């Protein structure tokens, strides 16, 4: 699930720091009663240019950066 993004333009060789706020709702799911409930436990956030799958890795030549959060 996409939980945040920021579009920036960089020139070749240029670097920038980007901060993306992730809402606690990004870690919630609807239960069988239709109520939104926060999910507990460890999660992995992926930072990159697409889904963290082999197909995108083959197309971009890049592996997304992984961040573990609790």
N, CA, C and O atoms as a MOPAC input file, in Angstrom:
PM7 MOZYME 1SCF
protein

 N      0.83400 1    -1.17000 1     0.00000 1
 C      0.00000 1     0.00000 1     0.00000 1
 C      0.88800 1     1.24600 1     0.00000 1
 O      1.81400 1     1.35800 1     0.80400 1
 N      0.60900 1     2.14300 1    -0.87300 1
 C      1.33500 1     3.40900 1    -0.91200 1
 C      0.89700 1     4.25300 1     0.27300 1
 O     -0.29300 1     4.52700 1     0.43600 1
 N      1.85300 1     4.67000 1     1.10500 1
 C      1.48000 1     5.45900 1     2.28800 1
 C      2.09600 1     6.85400 1     2.27600 1
 O      1.93100 1     7.60300 1     3.23900 1
 N      2.79300 1     7.21600 1     1.21700 1
 C      3.32100 1     8.56300 1     1.10000 1
 C      4.26300 1     8.68700 1    -0.08600 1
 O      4.90200 1     7.71300 1    -0.48200 1
 N      4.34700 1     9.86900 1    -0.64500 1
 C      5.31200 1    10.11400 1    -1.71300 1
 C      5.61300 1    11.60000 1    -1.78600 1
 O      4.85800 1    12.42900 1    -1.28000 1
 N      6.70200 1    11.91200 1    -2.41000 1
 C      7.10700 1    13.30000 1    -2.63300 1
 C      7.78100 1    13.35900 1    -3.98600 1
 O      8.70000 1    12.58500 1    -4.25600 1
 N      7.34300 1    14.25900 1    -4.83500 1
 C      7.94000 1    14.42400 1    -6.15200 1
 C      8.95300 1    15.56200 1    -6.08700 1
 O      8.62700 1    16.67800 1    -5.68300 1
 N     10.18300 1    15.26300 1    -6.49100 1
 C     11.23300 1    16.28500 1    -6.53900 1
 C     11.97200 1    16.15300 1    -7.86300 1
 O     11.95100 1    15.09200 1    -8.48600 1
 N     12.61900 1    17.22000 1    -8.29000 1
 C     13.42200 1    17.20800 1    -9.50800 1
 C     14.87500 1    17.46200 1    -9.12100 1
 O     15.18200 1    18.43500 1    -8.43200 1
 N     15.75100 1    16.59400 1    -9.56200 1
 C     17.17400 1    16.73200 1    -9.28600 1
 C     17.95500 1    16.71900 1   -10.59100 1
 O     17.59600 1    16.02000 1   -11.53800 1
 N     19.01000 1    17.48900 1   -10.62600 1
 C     19.92400 1    17.44100 1   -11.75800 1
 C     20.86600 1    16.26500 1   -11.55500 1
 O     21.02400 1    15.77600 1   -10.43600 1
 N     21.48300 1    15.81600 1   -12.61700 1
 C     22.40600 1    14.68500 1   -12.53400 1
 C     23.48900 1    14.96100 1   -11.49400 1
 O     24.13300 1    16.01000 1   -11.51200 1
 N     23.68000 1    13.99100 1   -10.58100 1
 C     24.68600 1    14.11800 1    -9.53300 1
 C     24.21600 1    14.88700 1    -8.30200 1
 O     24.90200 1    14.89600 1    -7.28000 1
 N     23.06700 1    15.52500 1    -8.39000 1
 C     22.53200 1    16.29500 1    -7.27000 1
 C     21.87100 1    15.35200 1    -6.26400 1
 O     21.31800 1    14.31800 1    -6.63800 1
 N     21.93700 1    15.72200 1    -4.98200 1
 C     21.33000 1    14.93000 1    -3.91200 1
 C     20.41200 1    15.81400 1    -3.08500 1
 O     20.58800 1    17.03000 1    -3.02000 1
 N     19.42600 1    15.17800 1    -2.45300 1
 C     18.50600 1    15.92300 1    -1.59200 1
 C     17.97800 1    14.99300 1    -0.52000 1
 O     17.88600 1    13.78200 1    -0.72200 1
 N     17.63400 1    15.56200 1     0.61000 1
 C     16.98400 1    14.80700 1     1.67100 1
 C     15.49000 1    15.09300 1     1.59100 1
 O     15.07000 1    16.24600 1     1.48000 1
 N     14.69300 1    14.02800 1     1.64900 1
 C     13.24200 1    14.16100 1     1.56300 1
 C     12.63800 1    13.54400 1     2.82200 1
 O     12.99200 1    12.43000 1     3.20700 1
 N     11.73300 1    14.26900 1     3.45200 1
 C     11.03600 1    13.77100 1     4.64000 1
 C      9.57600 1    13.52900 1     4.26000 1
 O      8.90200 1    14.41900 1     3.74100 1
 N      9.10200 1    12.32000 1     4.52300 1
 C      7.72500 1    11.96100 1     4.23200 1
 C      7.07300 1    11.50700 1     5.52700 1
 O      7.50300 1    10.52600 1     6.13400 1
 N      6.03300 1    12.22000 1     5.95000 1
 C      5.29700 1    11.83200 1     7.15500 1
 C      4.37300 1    10.66600 1     6.81900 1
 O      3.62200 1    10.71200 1     5.84400 1
 N      4.44000 1     9.62200 1     7.63900 1
 C      3.58300 1     8.45500 1     7.45400 1
 C      2.57200 1     8.43200 1     8.59800 1
 O      2.94100 1     8.34100 1     9.76900 1
 N      1.31600 1     8.51600 1     8.24600 1
 C      0.23200 1     8.52900 1     9.22600 1
 C      0.09200 1     7.16400 1     9.89800 1
 O      0.32900 1     6.13800 1     9.26200 1
 N     -0.28900 1     7.14000 1    11.17200 1
 C     -0.56600 1     5.85500 1    11.83300 1
 C     -1.64400 1     5.04900 1    11.10400 1
 O     -1.68400 1     3.82500 1    11.22400 1
 N     -2.51800 1     5.72400 1    10.35000 1
 C     -3.54100 1     5.00900 1     9.58800 1
 C     -2.93100 1     4.08600 1     8.53000 1
 O     -3.58200 1     3.15000 1     8.06800 1
 N     -1.68100 1     4.35400 1     8.14900 1
 C     -1.01400 1     3.48700 1     7.18500 1
 C     -0.77800 1     2.10200 1     7.76900 1
 O     -0.53900 1     1.14600 1     7.03100 1
 N     -0.84600 1     1.99300 1     9.09100 1
 C     -0.62300 1     0.71900 1     9.77700 1
 C     -1.93200 1     0.17600 1    10.34800 1
 O     -1.91800 1    -0.56700 1    11.32900 1
 N     -3.04900 1     0.53700 1     9.74800 1
 C     -4.36100 1     0.09900 1    10.22400 1
 C     -5.07000 1    -0.67400 1     9.11700 1
 O     -4.80400 1    -0.48000 1     7.93100 1
 N     -5.95500 1    -1.53400 1     9.52300 1
 C     -6.76300 1    -2.31800 1     8.59100 1
 C     -8.19300 1    -2.37900 1     9.11500 1
 O     -8.43300 1    -2.22700 1    10.31300 1
 N     -9.12200 1    -2.59900 1     8.22100 1
 C    -10.51500 1    -2.77300 1     8.63000 1
 C    -10.71700 1    -4.20600 1     9.09200 1
 O    -10.32000 1    -5.14900 1     8.40800 1
 N    -11.33500 1    -4.36500 1    10.25200 1
 C    -11.59100 1    -5.70200 1    10.77900 1
 C    -12.90100 1    -6.25800 1    10.21200 1
 O    -13.54100 1    -5.61900 1     9.37800 1
 N    -13.29100 1    -7.44000 1    10.66500 1
 C    -14.48900 1    -8.10100 1    10.13800 1
 C    -15.77600 1    -7.34500 1    10.44100 1
 O    -16.80400 1    -7.59700 1     9.81200 1
 N    -15.73100 1    -6.41700 1    11.40000 1
 C    -16.89300 1    -5.58900 1    11.72400 1
 C    -16.91700 1    -4.28000 1    10.93500 1
 O    -17.85600 1    -3.49200 1    11.04700 1
 N    -15.88000 1    -4.06500 1    10.14400 1
 C    -15.79800 1    -2.82300 1     9.37200 1
 C    -15.18900 1    -1.67500 1    10.13500 1
 O    -15.23700 1    -0.53000 1     9.68500 1
 N    -14.60200 1    -1.97400 1    11.31500 1
 C    -13.95600 1    -0.93600 1    12.12500 1
 C    -12.47400 1    -0.85200 1    11.79000 1
 O    -11.82000 1    -1.86900 1    11.55600 1
 N    -11.95600 1     0.36100 1    11.76900 1
 C    -10.53700 1     0.56200 1    11.50800 1
 C     -9.75400 1     0.27900 1    12.77500 1
 O    -10.00900 1     0.88900 1    13.81400 1
 N     -8.80300 1    -0.64200 1    12.69900 1
 C     -8.02000 1    -1.03700 1    13.87300 1
 C     -6.53700 1    -0.98800 1    13.53400 1
 O     -6.11500 1    -1.46000 1    12.47800 1
 N     -5.74800 1    -0.41000 1    14.44500 1
 C     -4.29800 1    -0.36800 1    14.24900 1
 C     -3.72400 1    -1.76800 1    14.34100 1
 O     -4.12300 1    -2.55500 1    15.19900 1
 N     -2.78800 1    -2.07800 1    13.45900 1
 C     -2.11400 1    -3.37400 1    13.46400 1
 C     -0.85900 1    -3.26200 1    14.31600 1
 O     -0.09500 1    -2.30500 1    14.18800 1
 N     -0.65300 1    -4.22600 1    15.17100 1
 C      0.53800 1    -4.20200 1    16.01300 1
 C      1.63200 1    -5.03900 1    15.36900 1
 O      1.39600 1    -5.76300 1    14.40200 1
 N      2.82000 1    -4.92900 1    15.91900 1
 C      3.93400 1    -5.73600 1    15.43900 1
 C      4.85000 1    -4.98700 1    14.49800 1
 O      4.63600 1    -3.81900 1    14.17200 1
 N      5.86500 1    -5.69000 1    14.07900 1
 C      6.90000 1    -5.13800 1    13.21100 1
 C      6.40100 1    -5.03500 1    11.77100 1
 O      5.73400 1    -5.94100 1    11.27000 1
 N      6.72900 1    -3.92600 1    11.11400 1
 C      6.36700 1    -3.68200 1     9.71800 1
 C      7.61600 1    -3.30100 1     8.94400 1
 O      8.60900 1    -2.87100 1     9.53000 1
 N      7.56800 1    -3.45600 1     7.64300 1
 C      8.66500 1    -3.04700 1     6.78300 1
 C      8.15900 1    -2.00100 1     5.80100 1
 O      7.19300 1    -2.23800 1     5.07600 1
 N      8.81300 1    -0.84200 1     5.77800 1
 C      8.52800 1     0.19700 1     4.79600 1
 C      9.55800 1     0.06900 1     3.67700 1
 O     10.74100 1    -0.14900 1     3.93600 1
 N      9.10600 1     0.20500 1     2.44500 1
 C      9.99900 1     0.15100 1     1.29200 1
 C     10.06000 1     1.53000 1     0.65600 1
 O      9.02900 1     2.15900 1     0.41600 1
 N     11.26500 1     1.99400 1     0.38800 1
 C     11.47400 1     3.29600 1    -0.23900 1
 C     12.13500 1     3.05100 1    -1.57900 1
 O     13.22400 1     2.48200 1    -1.64600 1
 N     11.47700 1     3.48000 1    -2.64800 1
 C     12.04100 1     3.25000 1    -3.97100 1
 C     11.14600 1     3.80500 1    -5.05900 1
 O     10.32200 1     4.68800 1    -4.82200 1
 N     11.32500 1     3.26700 1    -6.26000 1
 C     10.62100 1     3.78700 1    -7.42900 1
 C      9.49500 1     2.87900 1    -7.89900 1
 O      8.94400 1     3.09300 1    -8.97900 1
 N      9.14500 1     1.87900 1    -7.11600 1
 C      8.07100 1     0.97300 1    -7.49800 1
 C      7.86700 1    -0.07200 1    -6.42400 1
 O      8.43100 1     0.02200 1    -5.33400 1
 N      7.05600 1    -1.07100 1    -6.73600 1
 C      6.79200 1    -2.15600 1    -5.79800 1
 C      8.06900 1    -2.94100 1    -5.50900 1
 O      8.93500 1    -3.05000 1    -6.37700 1
 N      8.19700 1    -3.49000 1    -4.29800 1
 C      9.39800 1    -4.27700 1    -3.97200 1
 C      9.28700 1    -5.70100 1    -4.52200 1
 O      9.14600 1    -6.65700 1    -3.75900 1
 N      9.35000 1    -5.83600 1    -5.84500 1
 C      9.23900 1    -7.14700 1    -6.46900 1
 C     10.37200 1    -7.35400 1    -7.46400 1
 O     11.06000 1    -6.40800 1    -7.85000 1
 N     10.55300 1    -8.59900 1    -7.87200 1
 C     11.63800 1    -8.93500 1    -8.79900 1
 C     11.46000 1    -8.23400 1   -10.15600 1
 O     12.44400 1    -7.85100 1   -10.78900 1
 N     10.22800 1    -8.07000 1   -10.59200 1
 C      9.97500 1    -7.42600 1   -11.88600 1
 C     10.48400 1    -5.98600 1   -11.88300 1
 O     11.17100 1    -5.57900 1   -12.82100 1
 N     10.16500 1    -5.21400 1   -10.85600 1
 C     10.65300 1    -3.82900 1   -10.78400 1
 C     12.15900 1    -3.78500 1   -10.61800 1
 O     12.81800 1    -2.89800 1   -11.15900 1
 N     12.71100 1    -4.73500 1    -9.87400 1
 C     14.16500 1    -4.78300 1    -9.72300 1
 C     14.82500 1    -5.03800 1   -11.07600 1
 O     15.85100 1    -4.43400 1   -11.39000 1
 N     14.24100 1    -5.93000 1   -11.88000 1
 C     14.78200 1    -6.21700 1   -13.20900 1
 C     14.66700 1    -5.00100 1   -14.12400 1
 O     15.57700 1    -4.72800 1   -14.90800 1
 N     13.55400 1    -4.26600 1   -14.03100 1
 C     13.35100 1    -3.09900 1   -14.89600 1
 C     14.21500 1    -1.91300 1   -14.50500 1
 O     14.73300 1    -1.21300 1   -15.37500 1
 N     14.38100 1    -1.67500 1   -13.19600 1
 C     15.11200 1    -0.48100 1   -12.74500 1
 C     16.56800 1    -0.76200 1   -12.39800 1
 O     17.39500 1     0.15000 1   -12.38300 1
 N     16.87900 1    -2.02000 1   -12.12000 1
 C     18.23000 1    -2.35300 1   -11.68500 1
 C     18.50900 1    -1.92800 1   -10.25400 1
 O     19.66000 1    -1.90300 1    -9.81900 1
 N     17.44300 1    -1.59000 1    -9.51500 1
 C     17.60000 1    -1.11000 1    -8.14400 1
 C     16.71900 1    -1.90600 1    -7.19100 1
 O     15.60700 1    -2.30400 1    -7.53800 1
 N     17.23100 1    -2.13000 1    -5.98800 1
 C     16.45900 1    -2.74200 1    -4.92300 1
 C     15.95700 1    -1.62000 1    -4.02500 1
 O     16.72800 1    -0.72100 1    -3.69100 1
 N     14.67200 1    -1.64500 1    -3.62000 1
 C     14.19700 1    -0.58200 1    -2.73300 1
 C     14.86200 1    -0.65300 1    -1.36400 1
 O     15.23900 1    -1.72700 1    -0.89600 1
 N     14.99700 1     0.49400 1    -0.73900 1
 C     15.54200 1     0.59000 1     0.60300 1
 C     14.48300 1     0.12000 1     1.57800 1
 O     13.32000 1     0.50300 1     1.45900 1
 N     14.86900 1    -0.71200 1     2.54900 1
 C     13.92200 1    -1.25400 1     3.52300 1
 C     14.15300 1    -0.63700 1     4.89500 1
 O     15.29000 1    -0.50400 1     5.34800 1
 N     13.04900 1    -0.25900 1     5.55500 1
 C     13.10300 1     0.30200 1     6.90400 1
 C     12.15500 1    -0.49100 1     7.78300 1
 O     10.96500 1    -0.58400 1     7.48100 1
 N     12.66700 1    -1.06800 1     8.87200 1
 C     11.83000 1    -1.81700 1     9.81500 1
 C     11.30000 1    -0.84900 1    10.87000 1
 O     12.05500 1    -0.05400 1    11.43000 1
 N      9.99900 1    -0.92400 1    11.13300 1
 C      9.36300 1    -0.07100 1    12.14900 1
 C      8.45900 1    -0.92900 1    13.03100 1
 O      7.99200 1    -1.99000 1    12.61700 1
 N      8.21700 1    -0.44700 1    14.26900 1
 C      7.28300 1    -1.13200 1    15.17100 1
 C      6.28700 1    -0.14000 1    15.70400 1
 O      5.40700 1    -0.50700 1    16.48400 1

